[in-house]
């Protein structure tokens, strides 16, 4: 797809099925050699591996020629849609000029230019950009910088991190330690010590003791309580030992938890009071997912660091970054002090060239404005699913939504582990895909279905999502 105005969009074309022998050979090779990520490999002992061969606009195509609406943006990555020749051409041009050079004491033009661009877009004095190859590395970088910074400024005991329950922050050892998902961590323990959990902002499951006389919970009251638990955790551990709080503007794992009103403003006050760094983990939420360049901008708070990846290049080349305030850079501008940290492919010339073009397209095509204009339609269209007995809550912001599934709508009773296994892996994941929809059915927390379509998506795509999900959920209810 070439760069065309947001209002037009590309008309998806059919894809030819792969030759039968070639398809069989790929299936055998996949089973024999490819270790897929977060995948039960036994699932494909007697079933075909889904093989995606092409993308165009908001759609992807498999090796059999079937078309699917990419309602997850790949993995919360694809902002500008599939098949953009302008981004591919920038990558090819850069590779032909300077395909690789490290940022270890040297620089190259596109890394410099992209750092300058990102800093100009980031809120406040977040002017220092440290490139990585992905989000987990960005989170690792932020924690290491927090510890290093406090050692250099006379507070060497500040090293602990606070994050939220069910939150996902990545798979490297440090990032996984910050992650609040015990089943995901257990196979790799012992992990990095000194990380602690506080409540997340799932208003739908706010504690009953916060309910008012009418039995409902005021979101602002809940938000204040949830934020205050960060102060309690800091006090419990000792403020002189806590370095940072890691929070996503909208928490992904668990099914898209937006912040209640006033939540981040109170968190900022707490961090300032105890001299704790506030890290906004925006690996998903940055670069348009919420209709703004950064989630911190949407919700009106100033972080000390931001971690990003995914949408920085719309997935056309791997790239992540940790963006830090001038204050955090200051100790490293003196004498022989060095941040002893880096990655071979961090700030890769091809990736940074693609990132520059990606952000230029955001401006040229009004991507943020498109998301903000269409967000109400996306919300309202998904909200139609509230009439189904299996749908407990529809929540999210921007182009980032989750639907929580329940066994009893009136009581909010959720599914037990066996029921969730049968519902999600035994039926929903395959049924949604068979219906022509690529999204995520997940049980990190309570069972949810998540949606994060490319930012080029419009009402026709929202309608398609709602219609396909409705068909599948109606079938799922009959199986319970």
Beta strands, then each sheet from edge to edge (+ up, - down):
strand 1: 52-56
strand 2: 59-62
strand 3: 67-70
strand 4: 128-132
strand 5: 160-164
strand 6: 195-198
strand 7: 242-247
strand 8: 277-281
strand 9: 305-308
strand 10: 320-324
strand 11: 391-397
strand 12: 400-405
strand 13: 437-438
strand 14: 440-442
strand 15: 448-451
sheet 1: 1+ 2- 3+ 13+
sheet 2: 4+ 10- 9+ 8+ 7+ 5+ 6+
sheet 3: 11+ 12- 15+ 14-
end
